[in-house]
């Protein structure tokens, strides 16, 4: 069983070095981000097909993320939250604004298969 990890200043580099990751980007005051996070958690509790993928969420309004933000300058262009990124070997392969499990699964199949 996989879980949605909280990504912070202490673990973001380790998370990004994993072979396959899905990162949900949001803020603490974003209702859509909370809904998408809950949907991901529910999916991960039941999923067995994507156990090799690390899933995480980063909340941009939390302190201590300057290193993460500097390493990802494209974040300044993200206007709509939540924003989800599928990484393979640290490279951004697919991304989209908003939530949606079906949207995510289709992008994961293309990027990680």
C-alpha positions in Angstrom: 0.0 0.0 0.0 1.3 3.4 -1.0 0.6 6.7 0.8 0.5 10.4 0.0 3.7 11.8 1.7 4.0 15.3 3.0 6.9 16.9 1.2 8.9 19.5 3.2 12.4 21.0 3.5 13.7 17.8 5.0 12.6 15.2 2.4 12.0 17.0 -0.9 15.4 16.1 -2.4 15.0 12.4 -1.4 11.5 12.3 -2.9 12.6 13.8 -6.2 15.4 11.3 -6.5 13.0 8.3 -6.6 12.6 6.6 -10.0 8.9 7.5 -10.3 7.0 10.1 -8.4 3.7 12.0 -8.5 3.7 15.3 -6.8 0.6 17.3 -5.9 1.3 21.0 -5.4 -1.1 23.1 -3.4 -1.6 25.5 -0.5 -3.2 25.0 2.9 -6.1 27.4 2.1 -7.0 25.8 -1.2 -10.3 23.7 -0.9 -9.7 22.1 -4.3 -6.2 21.0 -3.1 -7.7 19.4 0.0 -10.3 17.5 -2.1 -7.7 16.3 -4.5 -5.4 15.2 -1.6 -8.3 13.2 -0.1 -9.1 11.6 -3.5 -5.4 10.6 -3.9 -5.3 9.2 -0.3 -8.4 7.1 -1.0 -7.0 5.8 -4.2 -3.6 4.9 -2.6 -5.3 2.9 0.2 -6.8 0.6 -2.4 -4.3 0.7 -5.3 -1.8 -2.2 -6.0 -0.8 -1.3 -9.5 1.3 1.7 -8.8 3.2 0.6 -5.6 6.5 1.4 -7.4 5.5 5.1 -7.5 6.0 7.6 -4.6 3.1 10.0 -4.2 3.6 13.3 -2.4 2.1 16.6 -1.7 3.9 19.9 -1.2 2.1 23.0 0.2 3.8 26.0 -1.2 2.7 28.3 1.7 4.6 26.2 4.2 7.9 27.7 5.5 11.2 26.2 4.6 10.7 25.3 0.9 13.1 27.9 -0.6 15.4 25.1 -1.8 12.5 23.3 -3.5 11.3 26.5 -5.1 14.8 27.4 -6.3 15.3 24.0 -7.8 11.9 24.3 -9.6 11.8 27.9 -11.0 8.8 26.9 -13.2 6.7 27.0 -10.1 6.4 30.8 -10.4 4.4 30.2 -13.6 1.8 27.9 -11.9 -1.3 29.9 -11.3 -4.0 27.2 -10.8 -4.0 24.9 -7.9 -3.9 22.0 -7.3 -1.2 21.3 -9.8 0.0 17.7 -10.3 3.3 16.6 -11.8 4.4 13.1 -12.9 8.2 12.6 -12.7 10.3 9.8 -14.1 14.0 9.8 -12.9 13.6 13.3 -11.7 12.3 14.6 -15.0 8.9 16.3 -15.4 7.1 14.0 -17.9 3.5 15.1 -17.5 1.7 17.8 -15.6 -1.8 19.3 -15.2 -3.8 21.8 -13.2 -6.7 20.6 -11.1 -7.4 17.1 -9.9 -9.0 14.0 -11.4 -8.0 10.4 -10.8 -8.7 9.4 -14.4 -6.6 12.3 -15.8 -3.8 11.3 -13.5 -3.9 7.6 -14.4 -3.8 8.3 -18.1 -0.8 10.5 -17.7 1.0 8.0 -15.5 0.4 5.3 -18.0 2.0 7.4 -20.7 4.8 8.7 -18.7 5.8 5.7 -16.5 5.0 2.6 -18.5 
